[in-house]
Amino acid sequence: GQIRAGLLSQRRPSSLIQQRLFISNRPMWSTAFEKPVENTLYGTYALPLVGLEATARTILINNYIYFDQNSVPVQTGSPLQVAQFIVTENVKLGWFHLDNTFALQQANRSDVFRLPKWFSKNSLYLSGQLFKKHLLLTTGVDFRMNSEFQPDGYQPVTGQFHLQDSITQQPYPWADVFLAFKVQSFRFSIRYENCYTWLDKTKVFYQTAPYPQPFGGIRFGISWRFMDNNVKGPDEKDDSDVQSGDPSLRNFGTRQ
């Protein structure tokens, strides 16, 4: 196995929108915040042979700045700490791929920073080459789910996310089915988002309050790169990644 560890410490000034705001030449606020200090400590144990990786991380922020329920910037007087434990497992057997991520997380100041206590991201798909390795095909399903939490609201005037107390999002099984293929420099992808609406059209998912996610829809993408027929030298490699497979093809044409 492999053991990795890291420590990151950074101190930066508050953003301009946190310092002052004018609307129609009228001052909305003017602040004198201290510089936030963020310290991150993590440790990772990995077993590349079986695609397993486990990470423990703690984040400590002093002078944390956030936007309250009135969309006004506020600075905390006590430290904000977030602890995370994340496990990923990626299985590959021929065409079969199964990618899983599960995380536990907890913040000591839920009054200023709100997040799900757990979340899960899973992908089950087939990926391989057809027609004498001239076509790379990828098709499968992506699944996401998390515990209940109060999502942040959004203020379009300032372009900032802020705390809100009116909406609590319950666990929602979000699933997308997709198909993508690539032939040389041509790519095509189609995805149906939020398949849960096939079973229940009464529940609504809020990632940002109060803007509900769409009930279900089709998203597709097309990419075609044109180039001339340059002759490659003896030491130059073919820039086409069809022979080795393209890991990014599964997410082509999708919204992250």
C-alpha positions in Angstrom: 0.0 0.0 0.0 0.8 3.7 0.0 0.7 6.3 2.8 0.4 10.0 2.0 0.0 12.9 4.3 -0.1 16.7 3.9 -0.4 20.0 5.7 -1.6 23.2 4.1 -1.8 26.5 5.9 -2.9 29.7 4.1 -3.9 33.2 5.1 -5.7 35.4 2.7 -7.7 38.7 2.8 -11.5 38.8 2.4 -12.9 39.2 -1.0 -14.0 42.6 -2.3 -17.7 41.8 -2.2 -17.2 40.9 1.5 -15.5 44.2 2.2 -18.0 46.6 0.6 -21.0 46.8 -1.7 -22.6 49.7 -3.5 -26.0 49.5 -5.2 -27.1 52.5 -7.3 -24.3 54.5 -5.7 -25.7 53.7 -2.2 -23.4 51.9 0.3 -24.9 48.6 1.5 -22.1 47.6 3.8 -18.5 48.4 4.6 -16.5 46.0 6.7 -13.0 45.7 8.3 -12.7 41.9 8.6 -9.6 40.1 9.8 -7.8 37.8 7.3 -9.2 34.2 7.5 -6.6 31.6 8.4 -7.2 28.1 7.0 -5.2 25.0 8.1 -5.8 21.6 6.5 -4.3 18.3 7.7 -4.9 15.0 5.9 -3.7 11.4 5.7 -4.4 8.9 3.0 -3.9 5.1 2.8 -4.2 3.6 -0.7 -4.1 0.1 -2.2 -3.7 0.7 -5.9 -3.9 -3.0 -6.8 -7.6 -3.1 -5.7 -8.4 0.5 -6.4 -9.1 1.3 -2.7 -8.2 4.6 -1.0 -9.2 6.0 2.4 -8.6 9.6 3.5 -9.0 11.4 6.8 -9.0 15.2 6.7 -9.6 18.0 9.2 -9.9 21.6 8.3 -9.6 24.5 10.8 -10.6 28.0 9.8 -10.1 31.0 12.1 -12.0 34.3 11.2 -14.3 32.5 8.9 -16.5 34.8 6.8 -20.0 33.8 5.6 -23.2 35.4 4.4 -26.1 35.2 7.0 -29.8 34.8 6.4 -30.0 38.5 5.4 -27.3 38.0 2.7 -24.9 40.2 4.8 -21.3 39.2 5.4 -20.4 38.2 8.9 -17.2 37.0 10.5 -17.1 34.4 13.2 -15.3 34.9 16.5 -14.6 31.2 17.2 -12.9 28.7 14.9 -14.8 26.6 12.4 -13.6 23.0 12.1 -14.7 20.4 9.6 -13.7 16.7 9.8 -14.1 14.3 6.9 -13.5 10.6 6.3 -13.7 9.6 2.6 -13.4 6.1 1.1 -13.2 5.4 -2.6 -13.2 2.1 -4.4 -12.8 1.7 -8.2 -13.3 -1.8 -9.7 -12.4 -2.6 -13.3 -13.0 -6.0 -14.9 -12.7 -5.8 -18.6 -15.5 -3.6 -19.9 -17.1 -3.4 -16.4 -16.4 -0.4 -14.2 -17.7 0.4 -10.8 -16.6 3.6 -9.1 -17.7 4.3 -5.6 -17.1 7.2 -3.1 -18.6 7.4 0.3 -17.9 10.1 2.9 -18.7 11.1 6.5 -18.3 14.7 7.5 -19.1 16.9 10.5 -18.7 20.6 11.3 -18.6 22.0 14.8 -20.5 25.2 13.8 -23.7 24.1 12.1 -25.1 27.6 12.7 -22.6 29.1 10.2 -21.7 26.2 8.0 -24.1 23.5 6.9 -23.4 20.4 5.0 -24.7 16.8 4.7 -23.3 14.4 7.4 -22.7 11.8 4.7 -22.8 11.5 0.9 -22.3 8.8 -1.7 -21.3 8.9 -5.4 -21.5 5.8 -7.5 -21.0 5.0 -11.2 -21.7 1.7 -12.9 -20.7 1.7 -16.6 -19.3 -0.3 -19.5 -16.4 1.1 -21.5 -14.6 -0.6 -24.4 -13.6 -0.4 -28.0 -15.6 -1.7 -30.9 -15.2 -2.1 -34.7 -11.6 -3.0 -34.7 -10.8 -0.5 -31.9 -12.0 2.5 -34.0 -14.9 3.3 -31.7 -14.7 3.9 -28.0 -18.1 3.3 -26.3 -19.1 4.1 -22.7 -22.6 3.7 -21.3 -23.9 3.3 -17.7 -25.5 5.1 -14.8 -24.3 7.7 -12.3 -25.9 7.8 -8.8 -25.7 10.4 -6.0 -27.3 10.6 -2.6 -26.7 12.4 0.7 -28.2 12.9 4.1 -30.6 15.7 4.9 -29.2 19.2 5.2 -30.2 22.8 4.8 -28.9 24.0 1.4 -27.6 27.6 1.0 -29.8 30.2 -0.7 -28.6 32.4 -3.5 -28.7 36.2 -3.8 -28.6 37.2 -7.5 -27.8 40.8 -6.6 -24.5 40.1 -5.0 -23.9 36.7 -6.7 -23.3 35.0 -3.3 -24.6 32.0 -1.4 -26.1 32.6 2.0 -27.6 30.7 4.9 -31.3 30.0 5.0 -33.6 28.3 7.5 -36.8 27.7 5.5 -35.9 24.6 3.4 -34.5 21.3 4.6 -33.5 18.9 1.8 -34.3 15.2 2.6 -32.2 12.3 1.1 -32.9 12.2 -2.7 -31.8 9.4 -5.0 -30.4 11.3 -8.0 -29.5 9.0 -10.9 -28.4 9.8 -14.5 -28.2 7.3 -17.4 -25.7 8.1 -20.2 -24.2 6.9 -23.5 -21.1 8.3 -25.1 -18.9 7.3 -28.0 -15.8 8.5 -29.7 -14.5 7.9 -33.3 -11.1 9.5 -33.8 -11.7 13.3 -33.1 -15.5 13.0 -33.1 -17.3 12.7 -29.7 -21.0 12.4 -28.9 -22.7 12.0 -25.6 -26.3 11.9 -24.4 -27.6 11.8 -20.8 -31.0 11.6 -19.2 -30.8 13.4 -15.8 -32.8 12.7 -12.7 -34.3 9.3 -13.5 -36.0 9.2 -10.1 -38.8 11.2 -11.7 -39.8 8.1 -13.6 -41.0 6.6 -10.2 -42.1 9.7 -8.3 -42.9 13.2 -9.6 -43.9 14.7 -6.3 -40.5 15.1 -4.7 -38.3 18.0 -5.5 -34.5 18.2 -5.0 -33.0 21.5 -3.8 -29.2 21.9 -4.2 -29.7 25.6 -3.8 -32.7 27.1 -2.0 -35.2 27.9 -3.3 -34.2 26.8 -6.8 -35.4 23.3 -7.5 -33.5 21.0 -9.8 -35.3 20.0 -13.0 -37.7 17.1 -12.8 -35.8 15.2 -15.6 -34.4 16.1 -19.0 -32.0 15.2 -21.8 -28.5 16.7 -22.1 -26.3 16.0 -25.0 -23.0 17.2 -26.4 -21.1 17.0 -29.7 -17.5 17.7 -30.3 -15.6 17.4 -33.6 -12.0 18.6 -33.9 -10.7 19.3 -37.4 -7.1 19.2 -38.3 -4.8 18.8 -41.3 -2.9 15.6 -42.3 0.5 16.5 -40.8 3.1 13.7 -41.2 4.3 12.6 -37.9 8.0 12.1 -37.2 9.5 8.8 -36.1 9.7 9.9 -32.5 6.2 11.5 -32.3 3.3 9.7 -30.7 -0.2 9.6 -32.0 -2.3 12.1 -30.1 -5.4 10.1 -30.5 -6.4 8.4 -27.2 -8.7 5.9 -28.8 -6.2 3.1 -28.5 -5.6 3.6 -24.8 -9.2 4.6 -23.9 -10.3 8.1 -22.8 -11.3 8.3 -19.1 -12.9 11.7 -19.6 -15.4 10.4 -22.1 -17.8 9.3 -19.4 -18.2 12.9 -18.2 -18.3 14.5 -21.6 -21.3 16.7 -22.1 -22.4 16.5 -18.5 -23.0 19.1 -15.8 -20.8 18.7 -12.7 
